[in-house]
C-alpha cells in the first residue's frame, strides 16, 4: 500500500485462531521483537510478521449435578458425554455449549467458566477445567400430548413429564394417515388433531388413550386443520381453505353446525393469494378469539388480531408485525398473548424464531428466548406457571418447558426426530 514519503506507520501483529506472534523477522527487517512496529517511510520498506500455533493446552470438562446433559465445543474436540478432554492450540478461542437431558435443567458453569447461560467462551491461554451442572426438576405428575415423527411420518404420542409411560396414540388408522397437532379438551379426556391420507387434511377427535376415534370433517380436496377447543369444550375452532383462501371456522364438538368467522373479501386481494388467517384460539372466558392474519396484504406483513366469538369486531392487537410458527395463545388469566416472531441475522445468513409475550392491548412486548436456534411456543400449562415450547437447539426439534420469563428451561424429549405441537395435561 503506498504512503506519502516521510509518513510514520505503526504495524500491529494480532494472532487469531490459537496463533502466537513470534516476532518481526527478516534480514532486512527494520523492526525486531514482539511489540508494535513503528516505521518512518523514507524509502521502500519490507516487514515480515511471523506467527506459529500456540503450544497445546488441555481443556477438561466435567458434567455434574443430579441431572443429565452433554457439553460440546466449537471448534470440535469436546463432546462430553463421550469425550470430555482434549487439547487446543494455545490462544485458541473455544465456545462450549450445554445441552440438558430430558427432565433436567442446566444450573450453570463452574471452574474456568461462570454464569448460567447455555454457552461459555474461553481463550486457551493455559490449561482449563470446566464443570457443567445439570439438576433434575420436579414437574409433577402431568401428561404431555405431542406430535413426533417416526420414519418421517408424524403421529400423536403421550408420555409422563418424567419421560416414562411413553405411548404412541396414532398409527395411520390403517389408512396411512399422517397425524399432526394436538389440542387437549378442557377436561383432559380427549385430543383434537389433523390427519391426511397424503392428499388433504381433516380433523379428528379421540380419547386421550388413543381409543374412540371420530372423524369430524370430511370435505373433499380441502385442508381443514389447526383445531382447538373452546374453554367449555363444546365448540372447536379450525381453519379451512374450502373457499380458496384460508379462513377461520367454528363448529360444534361433534362436527355439526359449521360457521365461517372470517371472510376473505374483507382483505386486500393479492396475486399469488396470501394465507389470510391462521392459528385461532379462544380467550379463557370464551368471549374473544386471537389469530394471526395477512389482512393488510403481503406488503403489510402478518399481524395479530382479535375478534368476538361470532367473528365480529375484528381489530388489530397494537401494530405487531409477526411471523407465527406457533401461537398466538392466550395466557390462562387472559391478560397476555404468547406468539412467535422471526429474527433475521442477515450477516450470519440465519433466520431464527423466538418466543415473545405481549399484553392483550399490544403493549409491553417482551422477548423470552435468545438462543441462536428456533423456538416455537405451543401452550401454557393449565396452572399458568410454565410455557411449553419446541426448539431445534439440539439439531432436531425437541419439547421443553420454561418459566413465564423464559428462564428455567427443562428438556422434556430427547429423541433424534422432530417433536412438535404439544400440550401438557395436569392431573
C-alpha positions as CSV (number, residue, x, y, z in Angstrom):
1,X,0.0,0.0,0.0
2,X,1.5,3.4,-0.9
3,X,2.1,6.1,1.7
4,X,3.4,9.6,1.5
5,X,7.2,9.9,1.8
6,X,8.1,10.6,5.4
7,X,4.9,9.2,6.8
8,X,5.1,7.3,10.1
9,X,3.2,4.0,10.1
10,X,2.5,1.7,13.1
11,X,2.1,-2.1,12.4
12,X,0.3,-4.3,15.0
13,X,0.5,-8.1,14.9
14,X,-2.8,-9.7,16.1
15,X,-2.8,-13.5,16.4
16,X,-6.1,-15.4,15.7
17,X,-7.5,-18.9,16.0
18,X,-4.9,-20.0,18.5
19,X,-1.9,-18.5,16.8
20,X,1.0,-16.9,18.6
21,X,3.0,-13.9,17.3
22,X,6.7,-14.9,17.2
23,X,8.1,-11.5,16.2
24,X,9.2,-9.3,13.3
25,X,11.7,-11.2,11.2
26,X,13.9,-11.0,8.1
27,X,17.5,-10.0,7.5
28,X,16.5,-6.5,6.3
29,X,13.5,-6.1,8.6
30,X,13.5,-2.6,10.1
31,X,11.7,-4.0,13.2
32,X,12.5,-6.6,15.8
33,X,10.9,-8.1,18.9
34,X,7.2,-8.6,19.5
35,X,6.0,-5.1,20.1
36,X,4.4,-2.8,17.6
37,X,6.5,-2.0,14.6
38,X,6.9,1.8,14.0
39,X,8.3,2.8,10.6
40,X,9.3,6.1,9.1
41,X,8.7,5.7,5.3
42,X,11.8,7.4,3.9
43,X,12.0,4.7,1.2
44,X,10.6,1.3,0.4
45,X,10.3,-1.0,3.4
46,X,9.7,-4.7,3.8
47,X,8.5,-6.2,7.1
48,X,7.7,-9.9,7.9
49,X,5.4,-10.8,10.8
50,X,5.9,-14.5,11.9
51,X,3.2,-16.5,13.6
52,X,3.0,-20.0,14.9
53,X,0.4,-22.2,16.5
54,X,0.5,-22.0,20.3
55,X,1.6,-24.8,22.5
56,X,-1.2,-27.4,23.0
57,X,-3.2,-26.6,26.1
58,X,-5.6,-29.1,27.8
59,X,-9.3,-28.3,28.2
60,X,-11.2,-30.7,30.6
61,X,-14.9,-30.7,31.0
62,X,-16.9,-32.5,33.8
63,X,-20.7,-32.9,33.9
64,X,-22.0,-32.6,37.4
65,X,-25.2,-32.3,39.4
66,X,-28.2,-34.6,39.9
67,X,-29.5,-34.3,36.3
68,X,-28.2,-35.3,32.9
69,X,-26.7,-33.3,30.0
70,X,-23.9,-33.0,27.5
71,X,-21.3,-30.4,26.5
72,X,-19.9,-29.8,23.0
73,X,-17.3,-27.4,21.8
74,X,-16.6,-25.2,18.8
75,X,-14.1,-25.8,17.3
76,X,-14.9,-29.5,17.7
77,X,-13.0,-31.7,20.2
78,X,-15.2,-31.8,23.3
79,X,-18.3,-34.0,23.2
80,X,-19.0,-34.8,26.8
81,X,-20.6,-37.4,27.4
82,X,-18.2,-39.4,25.3
83,X,-15.1,-37.2,25.1
84,X,-14.6,-34.8,28.0
85,X,-11.0,-33.6,27.4
86,X,-8.8,-32.5,24.5
87,X,-6.0,-30.1,23.7
88,X,-6.4,-26.9,21.7
89,X,-3.6,-24.6,20.4
90,X,-2.5,-22.0,23.0
91,X,-4.6,-18.9,22.4
92,X,-7.4,-20.7,20.7
93,X,-10.9,-19.3,21.4
94,X,-13.3,-22.2,22.3
95,X,-17.1,-22.0,22.8
96,X,-18.7,-24.6,25.0
97,X,-22.4,-25.3,24.7
98,X,-24.5,-27.1,27.3
99,X,-27.5,-29.3,26.3
100,X,-29.7,-30.6,29.1
101,X,-31.1,-34.1,29.1
102,X,-34.7,-35.0,29.4
103,X,-36.2,-33.9,32.7
104,X,-33.1,-31.8,33.6
105,X,-32.3,-28.2,33.9
106,X,-29.0,-26.5,33.3
107,X,-27.9,-24.8,36.5
108,X,-24.7,-23.1,35.4
109,X,-20.9,-23.3,34.8
110,X,-18.2,-23.7,37.4
111,X,-14.4,-23.7,37.2
112,X,-13.0,-21.7,34.3
113,X,-16.5,-20.8,33.2
114,X,-19.2,-18.9,35.1
115,X,-22.8,-17.9,34.7
116,X,-26.0,-19.7,33.8
117,X,-26.1,-19.1,30.0
118,X,-26.0,-22.2,27.8
119,X,-22.7,-21.2,26.2
120,X,-19.3,-20.3,27.6
121,X,-16.4,-18.8,25.6
122,X,-12.8,-19.5,26.7
123,X,-9.4,-18.3,25.5
124,X,-6.9,-21.2,25.9
125,X,-4.0,-19.2,27.3
126,X,-3.4,-22.1,29.8
127,X,-4.9,-25.4,30.8
128,X,-8.6,-25.0,31.8
129,X,-11.1,-27.1,33.8
130,X,-14.9,-26.5,33.4
131,X,-17.8,-28.1,35.2
132,X,-21.3,-28.0,33.7
133,X,-24.0,-28.6,36.3
134,X,-27.4,-30.2,35.5
135,X,-30.1,-30.8,38.0
136,X,-33.3,-32.8,37.9
137,X,-36.5,-30.9,38.2
138,X,-39.9,-31.7,39.7
139,X,-42.6,-31.1,37.1
140,X,-45.3,-33.1,38.9
141,X,-47.4,-35.9,37.5
142,X,-48.6,-34.2,34.3
143,X,-49.0,-35.8,30.9
144,X,-47.5,-34.5,27.7
145,X,-49.5,-34.9,24.4
146,X,-47.4,-34.2,21.4
147,X,-46.6,-34.9,17.7
148,X,-43.4,-36.8,16.9
149,X,-42.0,-38.1,13.6
150,X,-41.3,-41.8,13.2
151,X,-39.7,-42.8,9.9
152,X,-40.7,-39.3,8.6
153,X,-44.3,-39.9,9.4
154,X,-45.9,-37.7,12.1
155,X,-48.1,-39.3,14.8
156,X,-49.6,-38.3,18.2
157,X,-47.8,-39.5,21.3
158,X,-48.3,-39.3,25.1
159,X,-45.9,-39.6,28.0
160,X,-45.4,-38.6,31.6
161,X,-43.4,-35.4,32.2
162,X,-40.7,-37.6,33.7
163,X,-40.3,-39.4,30.4
164,X,-42.0,-42.6,31.5
165,X,-45.1,-44.3,30.2
166,X,-44.5,-43.3,26.6
167,X,-47.2,-44.4,24.2
168,X,-47.9,-43.9,20.5
169,X,-51.6,-43.0,20.1
170,X,-52.0,-42.9,16.4
171,X,-50.5,-45.2,13.7
172,X,-52.2,-44.3,10.5
173,X,-55.5,-46.0,11.4
174,X,-55.0,-48.5,8.6
175,X,-55.2,-45.6,6.1
176,X,-51.6,-44.3,6.1
177,X,-52.8,-41.1,7.8
178,X,-50.2,-38.5,8.8
179,X,-51.3,-37.1,12.2
180,X,-50.4,-33.5,13.2
181,X,-51.3,-31.2,16.0
182,X,-52.6,-31.9,19.5
183,X,-55.2,-29.9,21.3
184,X,-56.5,-31.4,24.5
185,X,-60.0,-30.9,25.7
186,X,-60.5,-28.7,28.9
187,X,-61.4,-31.8,30.9
188,X,-58.2,-33.5,29.8
189,X,-60.0,-36.6,28.3
190,X,-59.9,-36.1,24.6
191,X,-57.5,-34.9,21.9
192,X,-58.2,-33.0,18.7
193,X,-55.7,-33.4,15.8
194,X,-55.5,-33.2,12.0
195,X,-54.6,-36.1,9.7
196,X,-54.3,-36.7,6.0
197,X,-54.1,-39.5,3.6
198,X,-51.3,-37.7,1.5
199,X,-54.0,-35.6,-0.1
200,X,-55.9,-33.2,2.2
201,X,-56.2,-32.8,6.0
202,X,-59.3,-33.5,8.1
203,X,-60.0,-33.0,11.8
204,X,-60.3,-36.0,14.1
205,X,-61.2,-36.5,17.8
206,X,-60.0,-39.3,20.0
207,X,-59.8,-40.2,23.7
208,X,-56.6,-39.4,25.4
209,X,-55.6,-43.0,25.5
210,X,-55.9,-43.3,21.6
211,X,-59.3,-45.0,21.6
212,X,-62.7,-43.8,20.3
213,X,-61.5,-42.2,17.0
214,X,-64.1,-39.9,15.4
215,X,-63.6,-38.0,12.1
216,X,-65.2,-34.6,12.4
217,X,-64.6,-33.1,8.9
218,X,-64.6,-34.7,5.5
219,X,-64.6,-32.1,2.8
220,X,-63.1,-33.4,-0.5
221,X,-59.9,-31.6,-1.8
222,X,-60.0,-29.2,1.2
223,X,-57.4,-28.8,4.0
224,X,-59.1,-28.5,7.4
225,X,-56.7,-28.3,10.4
226,X,-55.4,-26.1,13.3
227,X,-58.2,-27.2,15.6
228,X,-58.6,-26.1,19.2
229,X,-61.3,-26.4,21.8
230,X,-63.4,-23.6,23.3
231,X,-63.0,-23.2,27.1
232,X,-66.1,-25.2,27.8
233,X,-65.1,-27.9,25.4
234,X,-68.4,-27.7,23.4
235,X,-67.1,-25.9,20.3
236,X,-64.0,-26.2,18.0
237,X,-62.1,-23.5,16.1
238,X,-60.3,-24.6,12.9
239,X,-59.1,-23.3,9.6
240,X,-60.3,-24.4,6.1
241,X,-59.3,-23.4,2.6
242,X,-62.7,-24.5,1.1
243,X,-63.2,-21.0,-0.3
244,X,-59.8,-21.0,-1.9
245,X,-58.4,-18.9,0.9
246,X,-57.6,-19.9,4.4
247,X,-60.4,-18.9,6.7
248,X,-61.3,-19.5,10.4
249,X,-64.4,-21.5,11.2
250,X,-66.2,-22.8,14.3
251,X,-68.3,-25.9,14.8
252,X,-69.8,-28.0,17.5
253,X,-67.6,-30.6,19.1
254,X,-69.4,-33.3,17.1
255,X,-68.6,-31.6,13.8
256,X,-72.1,-30.1,13.2
257,X,-73.2,-26.5,12.8
258,X,-70.1,-25.2,10.9
259,X,-69.9,-21.4,10.7
260,X,-67.4,-19.2,8.9
261,X,-65.9,-16.5,11.1
262,X,-63.5,-14.7,8.7
263,X,-64.2,-13.6,5.1
264,X,-61.5,-13.1,2.5
265,X,-63.3,-10.4,0.6
266,X,-62.7,-8.1,3.6
267,X,-58.9,-8.2,2.9
268,X,-56.7,-6.9,0.1
269,X,-56.5,-9.2,-3.0
270,X,-53.1,-10.4,-3.8
271,X,-51.5,-12.4,-6.7
272,X,-50.4,-15.0,-5.7
273,X,-53.0,-15.5,-2.9
274,X,-51.9,-14.8,0.7
275,X,-52.6,-17.0,3.7
276,X,-55.2,-14.8,5.2
277,X,-56.0,-16.2,8.6
278,X,-54.3,-18.7,10.9
279,X,-53.8,-20.2,14.3
280,X,-57.0,-19.2,16.1
281,X,-57.5,-19.8,19.9
282,X,-60.2,-18.7,22.4
283,X,-59.7,-16.4,25.3
284,X,-60.1,-18.2,28.7
285,X,-63.6,-16.8,29.1
286,X,-64.6,-17.8,25.6
287,X,-65.7,-14.3,24.6
288,X,-62.8,-13.5,22.2
289,X,-60.6,-15.2,19.6
290,X,-57.0,-14.3,18.9
291,X,-55.5,-15.1,15.5
292,X,-52.8,-14.1,13.0
293,X,-53.6,-12.7,9.6
294,X,-52.1,-11.0,6.5
295,X,-55.2,-8.9,6.1
296,X,-53.1,-5.9,5.3
297,X,-51.7,-7.6,2.2
298,X,-48.3,-9.0,1.6
299,X,-46.6,-5.6,1.9
300,X,-48.2,-5.1,5.3
301,X,-47.0,-8.4,6.7
302,X,-48.6,-10.7,9.3
303,X,-50.2,-9.2,12.3
304,X,-52.0,-10.3,15.5
305,X,-55.8,-9.7,15.6
306,X,-58.7,-10.3,18.0
307,X,-62.4,-10.8,17.2
308,X,-65.5,-11.6,19.1
309,X,-66.5,-15.3,19.2
310,X,-69.1,-14.7,16.3
311,X,-66.4,-13.2,14.0
312,X,-67.5,-9.6,14.5
313,X,-65.4,-6.7,15.8
314,X,-62.1,-7.7,14.2
315,X,-59.3,-5.4,15.4
316,X,-55.5,-5.5,15.4
317,X,-53.6,-6.0,18.6
318,X,-51.4,-3.0,18.6
319,X,-49.3,-2.8,15.4
320,X,-47.3,-6.1,15.9
321,X,-45.8,-7.4,12.7
322,X,-45.0,-11.0,13.5
323,X,-44.2,-14.4,11.9
324,X,-46.3,-17.1,13.5
325,X,-44.7,-20.5,13.6
326,X,-46.5,-21.1,16.9
327,X,-49.3,-19.2,18.7
328,X,-50.9,-16.9,19.2
329,X,-52.1,-18.2,22.6
330,X,-53.9,-16.6,25.5
331,X,-52.4,-16.9,28.9
332,X,-54.7,-18.7,31.4
333,X,-55.6,-15.4,33.0
334,X,-56.5,-13.8,29.7
335,X,-54.1,-10.9,30.2
336,X,-51.3,-11.8,27.8
337,X,-50.7,-13.4,24.4
338,X,-47.8,-15.8,23.5
339,X,-46.5,-15.8,19.9
340,X,-43.5,-16.4,17.7
341,X,-41.6,-13.9,15.7
342,X,-38.6,-14.3,13.4
343,X,-35.2,-12.8,14.0
344,X,-33.2,-12.3,10.7
345,X,-29.4,-12.4,11.2
346,X,-28.5,-11.4,7.6
347,X,-24.8,-11.3,8.4
348,X,-24.8,-14.9,9.6
349,X,-27.2,-16.0,6.9
350,X,-29.6,-17.3,9.5
351,X,-33.3,-16.9,10.2
352,X,-34.3,-17.9,13.8
353,X,-37.7,-17.9,15.5
354,X,-38.0,-16.7,19.1
355,X,-40.8,-16.7,21.7
356,X,-42.5,-13.4,22.7
357,X,-45.3,-12.4,25.1
358,X,-47.4,-9.2,24.9
359,X,-50.3,-7.6,26.8
360,X,-53.7,-8.1,25.1
361,X,-53.7,-4.5,24.1
362,X,-50.4,-4.9,22.2
363,X,-48.2,-3.1,24.8
364,X,-45.3,-4.4,26.8
365,X,-43.9,-6.8,24.1
366,X,-41.2,-9.0,25.8
367,X,-38.8,-11.4,24.1
368,X,-38.5,-14.6,26.1
369,X,-35.9,-16.7,24.2
370,X,-32.5,-15.7,22.9
371,X,-30.8,-18.9,21.8
372,X,-29.3,-18.9,18.3
373,X,-31.9,-21.6,17.2
374,X,-35.6,-21.6,16.5
375,X,-38.1,-21.7,19.4
376,X,-41.8,-22.0,18.9
377,X,-44.5,-21.8,21.7
378,X,-47.3,-24.3,21.8
379,X,-49.1,-23.9,25.1
380,X,-49.2,-22.6,28.7
381,X,-49.5,-25.4,31.3
382,X,-53.1,-25.4,32.7
383,X,-51.8,-23.9,36.0
384,X,-50.3,-20.9,34.1
385,X,-46.9,-21.4,35.6
386,X,-44.9,-22.7,32.6
387,X,-44.8,-22.4,28.8
388,X,-44.3,-25.4,26.5
389,X,-42.1,-24.7,23.5
390,X,-40.3,-26.7,20.8
391,X,-36.6,-25.9,20.0
392,X,-34.1,-27.2,17.5
393,X,-31.1,-26.2,19.7
394,X,-30.2,-29.9,19.7
395,X,-30.4,-30.2,15.9
396,X,-33.8,-31.8,15.7
397,X,-36.8,-30.2,17.4
398,X,-37.5,-31.3,21.0
399,X,-40.0,-30.1,23.5
400,X,-39.1,-28.0,26.5
401,X,-40.9,-26.3,29.4
402,X,-39.7,-22.9,30.7
403,X,-40.8,-20.4,33.3
404,X,-43.0,-17.5,32.3
405,X,-40.0,-15.2,32.0
406,X,-38.1,-17.6,29.7
407,X,-35.8,-18.9,32.5
408,X,-35.6,-22.4,33.9
409,X,-35.6,-24.3,30.6
410,X,-36.3,-28.0,31.1
411,X,-35.9,-30.5,28.3
412,X,-38.8,-33.0,28.0
413,X,-37.9,-35.1,24.9
414,X,-34.6,-36.1,23.5
415,X,-35.2,-38.4,20.6
416,X,-33.4,-37.8,17.3
417,X,-36.6,-36.9,15.5
418,X,-38.8,-33.8,15.3
419,X,-41.3,-33.4,18.2
420,X,-43.8,-30.6,17.8
421,X,-47.3,-29.4,18.6
422,X,-47.6,-30.3,22.3
423,X,-49.9,-29.7,25.3
424,X,-49.5,-30.5,28.9
425,X,-52.3,-32.1,30.9
426,X,-52.1,-31.8,34.7
427,X,-54.0,-34.1,37.0
